[in-house]
Amino acid sequence: MAEAYPATWQKCATCELWAGSRKLTVFRDQAEVEDPSATGECIGGPFDRMPMNAFGYCQGWKKWGVLQ
């Protein structure tokens, strides 16, 4: 079941540095992942090159540029 994360939530799914599979919702205000336990690689953040869950968090969060 898909899960959406609002742009204001500082989660990996909404981070510019997360390379996991995600898409925007219709209003471009949320990042949606197919599976809440989905993982993706951190690219250049504090957990560089480590697999991170979509709901993960770190101090290096940067809002995904395509989110409103």
N, C-alpha and C positions, 0 to 999 in steps of 0.2 A: 504494500500500500504506500502510495506516494506521501511525502511529507513536505510542507512548505515552511520556510524560515523567513520572517519579516526582515527587511533590509536593516532595521535598527538592532537586530539581535547580533551580537558579536560571536558568531559561530563560524566554523570552517566553511560551511556551505555558502555563506555570504561574504567570504574573504577573497580578495583579489589573488592571494597567494596559494589558494587551494585548487588543485588540478583534478578534482573528482568530477564525475558525470553529474551535471545539473542543468536546469533550464529555467528560464524566467516564467513567471506567471503572466497572465494576460495584461495586467496593469503595470508590469515591470517593477513591482514593489516587494517581490518575494522571490527567493531562490527555491526551486523545487527539486527534490531528489526522489528517485524511484523507491529507494529503500532507506529508512532512517539509519541503518547500520552500514550504509555505503562508505567506502573509504576512498581516499584520493591522496596523492602525494603533495606534501607541502613544498612549495617552490620558492626558496629564498627567505622564508620566515625563520623564526626561532627553532622550528622543528624541521629544518631543511632536509629534503629527501626522505623524510619519514612518512609512512602511511598514517593518515589522520582520519578519524570518523567525521562525518558531515556535521555532527553535533558537538565536535571538539571546540576548544577555545584556547587561546594563548594571548600574551601581551602584545604580539606583533600584528594583530588583526588590522587589515586595511579593507575598507568597504569595496566590494566587487564593483568595478567601474560601470557596469551596465545597469545596475540597480538605481532606481529613482530615489 
